[in-house]
Amino acid sequence: MNKQKQKMGRNNLTTTEILFPEKYAKLFLVFYIVLIPYIVGHLFLFTYISKFNFDVYTAICAENNSVLTWCMGYEGFALFFFLIVLIISITNVVGRVKK
């Protein structure tokens, strides 16, 4: 085993190994690229559009295209990461100004 993976007789997993296990890296990549935005899109439809009303949600999903749901989830996910980057940038600038 690699010295980096094994310290003091135990395995230490890195973040990359947790997010992408060796044998299942492609499967997890598909999961991250396809399924997560699709799930976020359905959460957006259920929470924001249908206001937690299951009857409205099922009516929307009956007429809705899966690609459209994925696109909404992808945009929501991208907005989330954009806001995180923006917040980190602002805190970095404020930290530099205070010094």
C-alpha positions as CSV (number, residue, x, y, z in Angstrom):
1,M,0.0,0.0,0.0
2,N,1.0,3.6,-0.6
3,K,2.7,5.4,2.3
4,Q,0.4,8.3,1.9
5,K,-2.6,6.1,2.3
6,Q,-1.3,4.2,5.2
7,K,-0.1,6.0,8.4
8,M,0.4,4.2,11.7
9,G,-1.2,1.0,10.4
10,R,-4.5,2.4,9.2
11,N,-5.9,3.6,6.0
12,N,-6.5,7.3,5.5
13,L,-8.9,8.2,2.7
14,T,-8.5,11.4,0.8
15,T,-11.4,13.5,-0.4
16,T,-10.9,12.3,-3.9
17,E,-11.0,8.7,-2.8
18,I,-14.2,9.3,-0.9
19,L,-15.9,11.1,-3.8
20,F,-14.6,8.8,-6.5
21,P,-13.9,5.3,-5.2
22,E,-11.3,3.4,-7.4
23,K,-13.6,0.9,-9.0
24,Y,-16.7,3.0,-9.3
25,A,-15.2,6.4,-10.4
26,K,-17.2,6.5,-13.7
27,L,-20.4,5.5,-12.0
28,F,-20.0,8.2,-9.4
29,L,-19.1,10.7,-12.1
30,V,-22.4,9.9,-13.9
31,F,-24.2,10.2,-10.6
32,Y,-22.7,13.7,-9.9
33,I,-23.3,15.0,-13.4
34,V,-26.7,13.6,-14.2
35,L,-28.6,12.6,-11.0
36,I,-27.8,15.4,-8.6
37,P,-29.0,18.2,-10.9
38,Y,-32.1,16.1,-11.7
39,I,-32.9,15.7,-8.0
40,V,-32.3,19.4,-7.4
41,G,-34.6,20.2,-10.2
42,H,-37.4,18.1,-8.7
43,L,-36.8,19.6,-5.3
44,F,-37.1,23.1,-6.9
45,L,-40.4,22.0,-8.6
46,F,-41.8,20.6,-5.4
47,T,-40.7,23.3,-3.0
48,Y,-40.8,26.5,-5.0
49,I,-43.2,25.9,-7.9
50,S,-45.8,23.7,-6.4
51,K,-45.4,25.1,-2.8
52,F,-45.2,21.6,-1.2
53,N,-48.6,20.6,-2.8
54,F,-48.2,17.0,-4.0
55,D,-51.2,17.2,-6.4
56,V,-49.7,20.3,-8.2
57,Y,-46.3,18.6,-8.3
58,T,-47.6,15.5,-9.9
59,A,-49.5,17.5,-12.4
60,I,-46.4,19.5,-13.3
61,C,-44.3,16.3,-13.6
62,A,-46.8,14.6,-15.8
63,E,-46.4,17.4,-18.4
64,N,-42.8,18.2,-17.7
65,N,-39.8,17.1,-19.7
66,S,-37.0,15.3,-17.8
67,V,-34.4,17.4,-19.6
68,L,-36.1,20.6,-18.5
69,T,-36.1,19.3,-14.9
70,W,-32.4,18.5,-15.2
71,C,-31.7,22.0,-16.6
72,M,-33.5,23.7,-13.7
73,G,-31.5,21.6,-11.3
74,Y,-28.3,22.3,-13.0
75,E,-28.9,26.1,-13.0
76,G,-29.9,25.9,-9.3
77,F,-26.7,23.9,-8.5
78,A,-24.6,26.4,-10.5
79,L,-26.2,29.3,-8.7
80,F,-25.4,27.7,-5.4
81,F,-21.7,27.4,-6.3
82,F,-21.6,30.9,-7.8
83,L,-23.0,32.3,-4.5
84,I,-20.4,30.3,-2.5
85,V,-17.5,31.7,-4.7
86,L,-19.0,35.2,-4.4
87,I,-19.2,35.0,-0.6
88,I,-15.7,33.6,-0.3
89,S,-14.4,36.4,-2.6
90,I,-16.1,39.1,-0.6
91,T,-14.8,37.7,2.7
92,N,-11.3,37.6,1.2
93,V,-11.5,41.2,0.1
94,V,-12.9,42.3,3.5
95,G,-10.2,40.4,5.3
96,R,-7.5,42.2,3.2
97,V,-9.0,45.6,3.8
98,K,-9.0,45.0,7.6
99,K,-5.3,44.2,7.6
